[in-house]
Amino acid sequence: MSVLKNVVMLTGRLGSTPESTKLENGKRVVNLSIATSETYLDKDNQKQTITDWHNIVFWDGVADLVEKYCNKGDKVSIMGKLKHSSYEKDGVTTYRTFVLVKEIEFHTPPPSSENA
């Protein structure tokens, strides 16, 4: 029997400086986007770059780490799972796809204490 997996791994740059929100139940969440890009040569042999933006959600301890150590433009790698949600407002249903992050790796070094 094969195992079915929902695993997403991305390396990209943060689209904004993370700010966590504390919910009524005491949990913390950070919602932001990560940009990834790929480069290819078009039919005229010209270099083209495509940038994709991914909605990312960090919860609890991971949210605290991201808020403490990350800034807009920082390069990170994340691993998580793809999730979908929907909500209805004024009779219109909105659908959202995002990556629920389990692990993060920081690629941008933190500022040194000498420069702070």
N, CA, C and O atoms as CSV, one atom per row, in Angstrom:
chain,resi,resn,atom,element,x,y,z
A,1,MET,N,N,0.843,-1.185,0.000
A,1,MET,CA,C,0.000,0.000,0.000
A,1,MET,C,C,0.885,1.243,0.000
A,1,MET,O,O,1.844,1.320,0.768
A,2,SER,N,N,0.576,2.197,-0.840
A,2,SER,CA,C,1.366,3.423,-0.900
A,2,SER,C,C,0.853,4.441,0.117
A,2,SER,O,O,-0.318,4.436,0.496
A,3,VAL,N,N,1.746,5.292,0.535
A,3,VAL,CA,C,1.412,6.351,1.478
A,3,VAL,C,C,1.195,7.635,0.694
A,3,VAL,O,O,2.023,8.003,-0.139
A,4,LEU,N,N,0.109,8.303,0.949
A,4,LEU,CA,C,-0.179,9.585,0.306
A,4,LEU,C,C,0.312,10.696,1.218
A,4,LEU,O,O,0.060,10.660,2.422
A,5,LYS,N,N,1.009,11.683,0.666
A,5,LYS,CA,C,1.611,12.739,1.476
A,5,LYS,C,C,1.203,14.117,0.980
A,5,LYS,O,O,0.990,14.332,-0.213
A,6,ASN,N,N,1.100,15.029,1.908
A,6,ASN,CA,C,0.845,16.428,1.632
A,6,ASN,C,C,2.023,17.194,2.225
A,6,ASN,O,O,1.992,17.573,3.396
A,7,VAL,N,N,3.063,17.423,1.420
A,7,VAL,CA,C,4.266,18.094,1.882
A,7,VAL,C,C,4.616,19.203,0.892
A,7,VAL,O,O,4.652,18.985,-0.319
A,8,VAL,N,N,4.871,20.391,1.427
A,8,VAL,CA,C,5.275,21.532,0.609
A,8,VAL,C,C,6.599,22.053,1.151
A,8,VAL,O,O,6.750,22.266,2.354
A,9,MET,N,N,7.555,22.257,0.250
A,9,MET,CA,C,8.840,22.838,0.616
A,9,MET,C,C,9.105,24.014,-0.313
A,9,MET,O,O,9.072,23.870,-1.535
A,10,LEU,N,N,9.369,25.175,0.273
A,10,LEU,CA,C,9.629,26.381,-0.507
A,10,LEU,C,C,10.845,27.101,0.046
A,10,LEU,O,O,11.076,27.105,1.255
A,11,THR,N,N,11.620,27.707,-0.836
A,11,THR,CA,C,12.673,28.630,-0.442
A,11,THR,C,C,12.405,29.925,-1.171
A,11,THR,O,O,12.311,29.955,-2.398
A,12,GLY,N,N,12.281,31.000,-0.404
A,12,GLY,CA,C,11.964,32.282,-1.015
A,12,GLY,C,C,12.206,33.431,-0.072
A,12,GLY,O,O,12.860,33.282,0.961
A,13,ARG,N,N,11.675,34.577,-0.435
A,13,ARG,CA,C,11.859,35.792,0.369
A,13,ARG,C,C,10.517,36.260,0.926
A,13,ARG,O,O,9.489,36.202,0.253
A,14,LEU,N,N,10.556,36.722,2.170
A,14,LEU,CA,C,9.339,37.187,2.841
A,14,LEU,C,C,8.835,38.465,2.197
A,14,LEU,O,O,9.611,39.375,1.904
A,15,GLY,N,N,7.532,38.526,1.980
A,15,GLY,CA,C,6.918,39.678,1.333
A,15,GLY,C,C,6.615,40.834,2.264
A,15,GLY,O,O,6.304,41.933,1.805
A,16,SER,N,N,6.701,40.604,3.570
A,16,SER,CA,C,6.455,41.668,4.544
A,16,SER,C,C,7.136,41.302,5.857
A,16,SER,O,O,7.538,40.157,6.061
A,17,THR,N,N,7.261,42.283,6.741
A,17,THR,CA,C,7.796,42.012,8.064
A,17,THR,C,C,6.711,41.323,8.874
A,17,THR,O,O,5.599,41.842,8.977
A,18,PRO,N,N,7.011,40.162,9.455
A,18,PRO,CA,C,5.987,39.398,10.179
A,18,PRO,C,C,5.481,40.127,11.425
A,18,PRO,O,O,6.255,40.710,12.186
A,19,GLU,N,N,4.168,40.077,11.609
A,19,GLU,CA,C,3.529,40.575,12.824
A,19,GLU,C,C,2.540,39.514,13.265
A,19,GLU,O,O,1.653,39.121,12.508
A,20,SER,N,N,2.702,39.055,14.501
A,20,SER,CA,C,1.796,38.009,14.971
A,20,SER,C,C,0.527,38.623,15.539
A,20,SER,O,O,0.512,39.764,15.999
A,21,THR,N,N,-0.532,37.832,15.493
A,21,THR,CA,C,-1.808,38.199,16.071
A,21,THR,C,C,-2.116,37.189,17.158
A,21,THR,O,O,-2.013,35.981,16.943
A,22,LYS,N,N,-2.496,37.686,18.328
A,22,LYS,CA,C,-2.877,36.789,19.413
A,22,LYS,C,C,-4.394,36.613,19.372
A,22,LYS,O,O,-5.151,37.580,19.454
A,23,LEU,N,N,-4.814,35.368,19.245
A,23,LEU,CA,C,-6.236,35.058,19.154
A,23,LEU,C,C,-6.849,34.949,20.545
A,23,LEU,O,O,-6.130,34.891,21.543
A,24,GLU,N,N,-8.173,34.922,20.610
A,24,GLU,CA,C,-8.883,34.837,21.885
A,24,GLU,C,C,-8.486,33.606,22.692
A,24,GLU,O,O,-8.486,33.641,23.922
A,25,ASN,N,N,-8.149,32.515,22.000
A,25,ASN,CA,C,-7.777,31.288,22.701
A,25,ASN,C,C,-6.313,31.294,23.163
A,25,ASN,O,O,-5.832,30.301,23.708
A,26,GLY,N,N,-5.604,32.416,22.946
A,26,GLY,CA,C,-4.227,32.550,23.405
A,26,GLY,C,C,-3.190,32.146,22.380
A,26,GLY,O,O,-2.004,32.409,22.576
A,27,LYS,N,N,-3.600,31.513,21.288
A,27,LYS,CA,C,-2.641,31.095,20.254
A,27,LYS,C,C,-2.190,32.306,19.449
A,27,LYS,O,O,-2.909,33.298,19.327
A,28,ARG,N,N,-0.975,32.200,18.901
A,28,ARG,CA,C,-0.419,33.256,18.064
A,28,ARG,C,C,-0.338,32.762,16.626
A,28,ARG,O,O,-0.045,31.593,16.376
A,29,VAL,N,N,-0.600,33.664,15.686
A,29,VAL,CA,C,-0.555,33.318,14.264
A,29,VAL,C,C,0.098,34.460,13.493
A,29,VAL,O,O,-0.102,35.635,13.801
A,30,VAL,N,N,0.881,34.088,12.487
A,30,VAL,CA,C,1.464,35.049,11.549
A,30,VAL,C,C,1.028,34.625,10.156
A,30,VAL,O,O,1.239,33.479,9.758
A,31,ASN,N,N,0.421,35.545,9.412
A,31,ASN,CA,C,0.044,35.335,8.014
A,31,ASN,C,C,0.903,36.265,7.168
A,31,ASN,O,O,0.955,37.469,7.416
A,32,LEU,N,N,1.571,35.709,6.177
A,32,LEU,CA,C,2.321,36.540,5.247
A,32,LEU,C,C,2.522,35.797,3.941
A,32,LEU,O,O,1.990,34.704,3.750
A,33,SER,N,N,3.280,36.384,3.058
A,33,SER,CA,C,3.526,35.740,1.773
A,33,SER,C,C,5.027,35.571,1.561
A,33,SER,O,O,5.844,36.321,2.095
A,34,ILE,N,N,5.359,34.562,0.764
A,34,ILE,CA,C,6.736,34.305,0.387
A,34,ILE,C,C,6.797,34.302,-1.139
A,34,ILE,O,O,5.957,33.704,-1.811
A,35,ALA,N,N,7.806,34.982,-1.666
A,35,ALA,CA,C,8.014,35.028,-3.111
A,35,ALA,C,C,9.058,33.995,-3.516
A,35,ALA,O,O,10.133,33.912,-2.921
A,36,THR,N,N,8.728,33.214,-4.529
A,36,THR,CA,C,9.694,32.310,-5.146
A,36,THR,C,C,9.787,32.709,-6.611
A,36,THR,O,O,8.865,33.308,-7.163
A,37,SER,N,N,10.909,32.370,-7.231
A,37,SER,CA,C,11.041,32.723,-8.646
A,37,SER,C,C,11.801,31.649,-9.388
A,37,SER,O,O,12.586,30.897,-8.811
A,38,GLU,N,N,11.550,31.598,-10.681
A,38,GLU,CA,C,12.299,30.706,-11.567
A,38,GLU,C,C,12.647,31.480,-12.819
A,38,GLU,O,O,11.916,32.374,-13.245
A,39,THR,N,N,13.771,31.121,-13.397
A,39,THR,CA,C,14.274,31.805,-14.574
A,39,THR,C,C,14.367,30.820,-15.734
A,39,THR,O,O,14.720,29.654,-15.554
A,40,TYR,N,N,14.046,31.307,-16.915
A,40,TYR,CA,C,14.123,30.471,-18.117
A,40,TYR,C,C,14.479,31.354,-19.309
A,40,TYR,O,O,14.413,32.581,-19.234
A,41,LEU,N,N,14.856,30.710,-20.402
A,41,LEU,CA,C,15.121,31.423,-21.644
A,41,LEU,C,C,13.904,31.307,-22.550
A,41,LEU,O,O,13.402,30.208,-22.787
A,42,ASP,N,N,13.430,32.444,-23.057
A,42,ASP,CA,C,12.264,32.422,-23.933
A,42,ASP,C,C,12.687,32.035,-25.353
A,42,ASP,O,O,13.850,31.709,-25.593
A,43,LYS,N,N,11.730,32.075,-26.298
A,43,LYS,CA,C,11.995,31.635,-27.674
A,43,LYS,C,C,13.048,32.489,-28.377
A,43,LYS,O,O,13.672,32.046,-29.342
A,44,ASP,N,N,13.246,33.738,-27.879
A,44,ASP,CA,C,14.261,34.624,-28.440
A,44,ASP,C,C,15.572,34.553,-27.665
A,44,ASP,O,O,16.455,35.394,-27.831
A,45,ASN,N,N,15.682,33.531,-26.816
A,45,ASN,CA,C,16.871,33.305,-26.000
A,45,ASN,C,C,17.133,34.441,-25.004
A,45,ASN,O,O,18.273,34.711,-24.624
A,46,GLN,N,N,16.048,35.092,-24.598
A,46,GLN,CA,C,16.140,36.149,-23.594
A,46,GLN,C,C,15.769,35.569,-22.224
A,46,GLN,O,O,14.836,34.775,-22.105
A,47,LYS,N,N,16.498,35.971,-21.221
A,47,LYS,CA,C,16.261,35.498,-19.859
A,47,LYS,C,C,14.961,36.103,-19.311
A,47,LYS,O,O,14.777,37.320,-19.336
A,48,GLN,N,N,14.081,35.256,-18.827
A,48,GLN,CA,C,12.808,35.686,-18.245
A,48,GLN,C,C,12.709,35.121,-16.823
A,48,GLN,O,O,13.176,34.014,-16.551
A,49,THR,N,N,12.102,35.888,-15.934
A,49,THR,CA,C,11.910,35.438,-14.554
A,49,THR,C,C,10.436,35.509,-14.212
A,49,THR,O,O,9.768,36.509,-14.476
A,50,ILE,N,N,9.940,34.437,-13.620
A,50,ILE,CA,C,8.561,34.384,-13.141
A,50,ILE,C,C,8.602,34.334,-11.617
A,50,ILE,O,O,9.292,33.500,-11.031
A,51,THR,N,N,7.860,35.231,-10.989
A,51,THR,CA,C,7.770,35.240,-9.528
A,51,THR,C,C,6.382,34.793,-9.118
A,51,THR,O,O,5.380,35.293,-9.631
A,52,ASP,N,N,6.325,33.849,-8.190
A,52,ASP,CA,C,5.058,33.389,-7.614
A,52,ASP,C,C,5.009,33.790,-6.147
A,52,ASP,O,O,6.021,33.752,-5.448
A,53,TRP,N,N,3.820,34.176,-5.689
A,53,TRP,CA,C,3.603,34.547,-4.292
A,53,TRP,C,C,2.764,33.466,-3.631
A,53,TRP,O,O,1.733,33.052,-4.162
A,54,HIS,N,N,3.210,33.017,-2.479
A,54,HIS,CA,C,2.552,31.932,-1.750
A,54,HIS,C,C,2.080,32.439,-0.394
A,54,HIS,O,O,2.841,33.073,0.336
A,55,ASN,N,N,0.826,32.160,-0.059
A,55,ASN,CA,C,0.296,32.513,1.249
A,55,ASN,C,C,0.809,31.509,2.276
A,55,ASN,O,O,0.731,30.298,2.069
A,56,ILE,N,N,1.332,32.025,3.382
A,56,ILE,CA,C,1.968,31.202,4.395
A,56,ILE,C,C,1.355,31.514,5.754
A,56,ILE,O,O,1.068,32.670,6.064
A,57,VAL,N,N,1.156,30.464,6.567
A,57,VAL,CA,C,0.625,30.638,7.918
A,57,VAL,C,C,1.553,29.942,8.909
A,57,VAL,O,O,1.884,28.766,8.754
A,58,PHE,N,N,1.961,30.690,9.926
A,58,PHE,CA,C,2.794,30.172,11.011
A,58,PHE,C,C,1.973,30.226,12.300
A,58,PHE,O,O,1.293,31.221,12.547
A,59,TRP,N,N,2.021,29.185,13.120
A,59,TRP,CA,C,1.291,29.134,14.382
A,59,TRP,C,C,2.241,29.013,15.563
A,59,TRP,O,O,3.331,28.453,15.444
A,60,ASP,N,N,1.824,29.534,16.683
A,60,ASP,CA,C,2.450,29.359,17.998
A,60,ASP,C,C,3.956,29.593,18.001
A,60,ASP,O,O,4.407,30.690,17.672
A,61,GLY,N,N,4.748,28.571,18.369
A,61,GLY,CA,C,6.190,28.745,18.525
A,61,GLY,C,C,6.874,29.168,17.248
A,61,GLY,O,O,7.778,30.003,17.278
A,62,VAL,N,N,6.459,28.607,16.122
A,62,VAL,CA,C,7.057,28.995,14.841
A,62,VAL,C,C,6.703,30.452,14.534
A,62,VAL,O,O,7.531,31.194,14.007
A,63,ALA,N,N,5.479,30.861,14.860
A,63,ALA,CA,C,5.068,32.253,14.659
A,63,ALA,C,C,5.934,33.190,15.493
A,63,ALA,O,O,6.340,34.250,15.018
A,64,ASP,N,N,6.218,32.801,16.735
A,64,ASP,CA,C,7.068,33.630,17.596
A,64,ASP,C,C,8.472,33.770,17.019
A,64,ASP,O,O,9.040,34.862,17.027
A,65,LEU,N,N,9.041,32.660,16.513
A,65,LEU,CA,C,10.382,32.700,15.910
A,65,LEU,C,C,10.417,33.622,14.701
A,65,LEU,O,O,11.329,34.435,14.550
A,66,VAL,N,N,9.422,33.487,13.851
A,66,VAL,CA,C,9.366,34.296,12.631
A,66,VAL,C,C,9.247,35.774,12.977
A,66,VAL,O,O,9.934,36.612,12.392
A,67,GLU,N,N,8.377,36.091,13.926
A,67,GLU,CA,C,8.199,37.492,14.306
A,67,GLU,C,C,9.483,38.063,14.919
A,67,GLU,O,O,9.821,39.224,14.687
A,68,LYS,N,N,10.187,37.254,15.691
A,68,LYS,CA,C,11.388,37.717,16.387
A,68,LYS,C,C,12.595,37.874,15.464
A,68,LYS,O,O,13.366,38.823,15.608
A,69,TYR,N,N,12.762,36.946,14.512
A,69,TYR,CA,C,13.997,36.888,13.747
A,69,TYR,C,C,13.895,37.273,12.272
A,69,TYR,O,O,14.926,37.370,11.607
A,70,CYS,N,N,12.709,37.494,11.740
A,70,CYS,CA,C,12.562,37.729,10.299
A,70,CYS,C,C,12.103,39.140,9.987
A,70,CYS,O,O,11.412,39.784,10.777
A,71,ASN,N,N,12.506,39.597,8.815
A,71,ASN,CA,C,12.084,40.890,8.285
A,71,ASN,C,C,11.738,40.732,6.816
A,71,ASN,O,O,12.090,39.739,6.180
A,72,LYS,N,N,11.046,41.724,6.294
A,72,LYS,CA,C,10.701,41.742,4.876
A,72,LYS,C,C,11.960,41.535,4.037
A,72,LYS,O,O,12.987,42.167,4.285
A,73,GLY,N,N,11.876,40.648,3.042
A,73,GLY,CA,C,12.992,40.403,2.143
A,73,GLY,C,C,13.932,39.304,2.591
A,73,GLY,O,O,14.775,38.863,1.809
A,74,ASP,N,N,13.812,38.846,3.839
A,74,ASP,CA,C,14.686,37.774,4.318
A,74,ASP,C,C,14.429,36.489,3.551
A,74,ASP,O,O,13.294,36.182,3.189
A,75,LYS,N,N,15.494,35.746,3.309
A,75,LYS,CA,C,15.386,34.456,2.621
A,75,LYS,C,C,15.189,33.356,3.661
A,75,LYS,O,O,15.939,33.264,4.633
A,76,VAL,N,N,14.169,32.523,3.442
A,76,VAL,CA,C,13.867,31.415,4.343
A,76,VAL,C,C,13.483,30.187,3.523
A,76,VAL,O,O,13.069,30.294,2.368
A,77,SER,N,N,13.629,29.032,4.139
A,77,SER,CA,C,13.072,27.792,3.598
A,77,SER,C,C,12.015,27.326,4.578
A,77,SER,O,O,12.215,27.383,5.792
A,78,ILE,N,N,10.892,26.867,4.054
A,78,ILE,CA,C,9.828,26.378,4.917
A,78,ILE,C,C,9.407,24.988,4.470
A,78,ILE,O,O,9.553,24.613,3.307
A,79,MET,N,N,8.884,24.242,5.418
A,79,MET,CA,C,8.276,22.962,5.109
A,79,MET,C,C,6.962,22.912,5.856
A,79,MET,O,O,6.888,23.276,7.029
A,80,GLY,N,N,5.927,22.460,5.171
A,80,GLY,CA,C,4.616,22.367,5.784
A,80,GLY,C,C,3.682,21.575,4.899
A,80,GLY,O,O,4.106,20.722,4.119
A,81,LYS,N,N,2.404,21.873,5.034
A,81,LYS,CA,C,1.415,21.175,4.213
A,81,LYS,C,C,0.456,22.178,3.600
A,81,LYS,O,O,0.201,23.242,4.164
A,82,LEU,N,N,-0.066,21.825,2.446
A,82,LEU,CA,C,-1.012,22.658,1.723
A,82,LEU,C,C,-2.383,22.519,2.354
A,82,LEU,O,O,-2.860,21.408,2.585
A,83,LYS,N,N,-3.020,23.657,2.635
A,83,LYS,CA,C,-4.346,23.664,3.258
A,83,LYS,C,C,-5.265,24.588,2.459
A,83,LYS,O,O,-4.816,25.491,1.753
A,84,HIS,N,N,-6.545,24.335,2.595
A,84,HIS,CA,C,-7.566,25.151,1.930
A,84,HIS,C,C,-8.599,25.569,2.963
A,84,HIS,O,O,-8.909,24.815,3.886
A,85,SER,N,N,-9.126,26.766,2.805
A,85,SER,CA,C,-10.208,27.223,3.674
A,85,SER,C,C,-11.147,28.097,2.847
A,85,SER,O,O,-10.819,28.528,1.741
A,86,SER,N,N,-12.302,28.340,3.407
A,86,SER,CA,C,-13.267,29.228,2.748
A,86,SER,C,C,-14.097,29.917,3.817
A,86,SER,O,O,-14.252,29.419,4.932
A,87,TYR,N,N,-14.625,31.075,3.447
A,87,TYR,CA,C,-15.547,31.786,4.323
A,87,TYR,C,C,-16.534,32.546,3.449
A,87,TYR,O,O,-16.271,32.835,2.282
A,88,GLU,N,N,-17.663,32.856,4.043
A,88,GLU,CA,C,-18.700,33.574,3.311
A,88,GLU,C,C,-18.934,34.922,3.969
A,88,GLU,O,O,-19.061,35.020,5.189
A,89,LYS,N,N,-18.992,35.961,3.142
A,89,LYS,CA,C,-19.261,37.314,3.620
A,89,LYS,C,C,-20.165,37.993,2.615
A,89,LYS,O,O,-19.853,38.038,1.425
A,90,ASP,N,N,-21.263,38.512,3.074
A,90,ASP,CA,C,-22.232,39.201,2.213
A,90,ASP,C,C,-22.672,38.325,1.044
A,90,ASP,O,O,-22.880,38.815,-0.066
A,91,GLY,N,N,-22.812,37.031,1.301
A,91,GLY,CA,C,-23.282,36.103,0.290
A,91,GLY,C,C,-22.240,35.667,-0.729
A,91,GLY,O,O,-22.553,34.948,-1.678
A,92,VAL,N,N,-20.991,36.108,-0.529
A,92,VAL,CA,C,-19.909,35.746,-1.445
A,92,VAL,C,C,-18.940,34.818,-0.720
A,92,VAL,O,O,-18.437,35.142,0.356
A,93,THR,N,N,-18.687,33.663,-1.322
A,93,THR,CA,C,-17.749,32.716,-0.739
A,93,THR,C,C,-16.352,32.989,-1.279
A,93,THR,O,O,-16.140,33.082,-2.488
A,94,THR,N,N,-15.403,33.114,-0.353
A,94,THR,CA,C,-14.006,33.340,-0.705
A,94,THR,C,C,-13.217,32.097,-0.324
A,94,THR,O,O,-13.345,31.571,0.781
A,95,TYR,N,N,-12.393,31.637,-1.271
A,95,TYR,CA,C,-11.569,30.455,-1.044
A,95,TYR,C,C,-10.119,30.890,-0.902
A,95,TYR,O,O,-9.675,31.837,-1.550
A,96,ARG,N,N,-9.392,30.192,-0.052
A,96,ARG,CA,C,-7.998,30.532,0.213
A,96,ARG,C,C,-7.167,29.254,0.271
A,96,ARG,O,O,-7.566,28.279,0.908
A,97,THR,N,N,-6.031,29.260,-0.384
A,97,THR,CA,C,-5.071,28.159,-0.316
A,97,THR,C,C,-3.806,28.713,0.317
A,97,THR,O,O,-3.350,29.798,-0.042
A,98,PHE,N,N,-3.239,27.965,1.262
A,98,PHE,CA,C,-2.051,28.440,1.964
A,98,PHE,C,C,-1.199,27.262,2.404
A,98,PHE,O,O,-1.640,26.113,2.378
A,99,VAL,N,N,0.028,27.566,2.808
A,99,VAL,CA,C,0.929,26.565,3.355
A,99,VAL,C,C,0.947,26.743,4.864
A,99,VAL,O,O,1.274,27.818,5.365
A,100,LEU,N,N,0.597,25.696,5.579
A,100,LEU,CA,C,0.662,25.676,7.038
A,100,LEU,C,C,2.056,25.174,7.407
A,100,LEU,O,O,2.375,24.005,7.192
A,101,VAL,N,N,2.875,26.049,7.957
A,101,VAL,CA,C,4.287,25.763,8.173
A,101,VAL,C,C,4.515,24.966,9.453
A,101,VAL,O,O,3.969,25.279,10.511
A,102,LYS,N,N,5.339,23.928,9.326
A,102,LYS,CA,C,5.768,23.136,10.478
A,102,LYS,C,C,7.210,23.451,10.849
A,102,LYS,O,O,7.567,23.459,12.027
A,103,GLU,N,N,8.051,23.715,9.826
A,103,GLU,CA,C,9.470,23.970,10.053
A,103,GLU,C,C,9.925,25.154,9.218
A,103,GLU,O,O,9.418,25.396,8.123
A,104,ILE,N,N,10.893,25.887,9.758
A,104,ILE,CA,C,11.475,27.014,9.022
A,104,ILE,C,C,12.977,26.985,9.205
A,104,ILE,O,O,13.481,26.634,10.272
A,105,GLU,N,N,13.696,27.365,8.138
A,105,GLU,CA,C,15.149,27.502,8.183
A,105,GLU,C,C,15.467,28.916,7.723
A,105,GLU,O,O,14.987,29.360,6.680
A,106,PHE,N,N,16.274,29.620,8.501
A,106,PHE,CA,C,16.633,30.995,8.193
A,106,PHE,C,C,17.909,31.015,7.359
A,106,PHE,O,O,18.893,30.366,7.715
A,107,HIS,N,N,17.899,31.756,6.251
A,107,HIS,CA,C,19.081,31.880,5.403
A,107,HIS,C,C,19.730,33.255,5.520
A,107,HIS,O,O,20.895,33.422,5.161
A,108,THR,N,N,18.996,34.226,6.014
A,108,THR,CA,C,19.529,35.572,6.197
A,108,THR,C,C,20.103,35.655,7.599
A,108,THR,O,O,19.381,35.434,8.570
A,109,PRO,N,N,21.394,35.972,7.728
A,109,PRO,CA,C,21.976,36.023,9.071
A,109,PRO,C,C,21.375,37.160,9.888
A,109,PRO,O,O,21.055,38.218,9.346
A,110,PRO,N,N,21.223,36.939,11.192
A,110,PRO,CA,C,20.690,38.020,12.035
A,110,PRO,C,C,21.703,39.162,12.126
A,110,PRO,O,O,22.903,38.946,11.956
A,111,PRO,N,N,21.218,40.378,12.394
A,111,PRO,CA,C,22.163,41.489,12.512
A,111,PRO,C,C,23.120,41.233,13.672
A,111,PRO,O,O,22.715,40.729,14.720
A,112,SER,N,N,24.392,41.584,13.480
A,112,SER,CA,C,25.367,41.378,14.554
A,112,SER,C,C,25.160,42.408,15.644
A,112,SER,O,O,24.607,43.481,15.403
A,113,SER,N,N,25.606,42.076,16.844
A,113,SER,CA,C,25.440,42.986,17.970
A,113,SER,C,C,26.280,44.240,17.783
A,113,SER,O,O,25.975,45.281,18.365
A,114,GLU,N,N,27.359,44.152,16.958
A,114,GLU,CA,C,28.189,45.330,16.704
A,114,GLU,C,C,27.449,46.373,15.882
A,114,GLU,O,O,27.668,47.572,16.053
A,115,ASN,N,N,26.555,45.911,14.970
A,115,ASN,CA,C,25.823,46.843,14.104
A,115,ASN,C,C,24.528,47.320,14.729
A,115,ASN,O,O,23.906,48.253,14.221
A,116,ALA,N,N,24.113,46.704,15.813
A,116,ALA,CA,C,22.831,47.053,16.436
A,116,ALA,C,C,22.932,48.328,17.212
A,116,ALA,O,O,21.947,48.772,17.802
